[in-house]
Every structure is written in C-alpha cells, then in structure tokens.
C-alpha cells in the first residue's frame, strides 16, 4: 500500500511485472489532479488481477458522520464514477473491488 504516492507508471509497471499485488489508498488525498486515478486507468487493463483500492482514512475528519469528508463511500461513489468516465469497465471494477481482494485474502482451509 501507499505505492500510489509515487505516481510513476513505469515504476508501478515494473513492480507489477514481478507478480505482486498493489493496493492504492491515496485516491482521495490529492490536491491537484489525481495520480491514483491516472495509475488505475493506465495499469488496470494490463494488470487486472493485481490492483486493489483502499482508503487510509482512519481519522474522524474523513468521515461524513462526523462532518468530515470525503466519507468512507468515496471509492464506491465518486472515485468509481471518475474511473468510469475514463473508460474503466464494470468488469474491471468488479475485479478491483471484489474478485482480486477475495482472491488475495482467501486462505486455504486447515487440514486436520
């Protein structure tokens, strides 16, 4: 995580080519432009099973229930809309939000 703070697509492509999975968690933090958005648009079609999104948003000031913003629903609402506007398909969004995390965090059952 936090790798999207270095928004160099070549660097990320090099990391992803090793087979690792990356979780970008800075999508809501950028003041100018959105390098996380740019990385997702550039790399997701090429590495659909290796990219995930999260929010490093543990402060109350990020939660709408405490009067903060952008709110914990940001990725599923605003950021998803931005991704779609840039051509990211529903299938790729399903990979990012459901299938890749499920595969990544699945553990095989213990054998007795």
Secondary structure, 3 states (H helix, E strand, C coil): CCHHHCCCHHHHHHHHCCCCCEEECCCCCCCCCCHHHHHHHHHCCCCCCCEEECCCCCCHHHCHHHCCCCCCCCHHHHHHHHHHHCCCCHHHHHHHHHHHHHHHCCCCCCCC
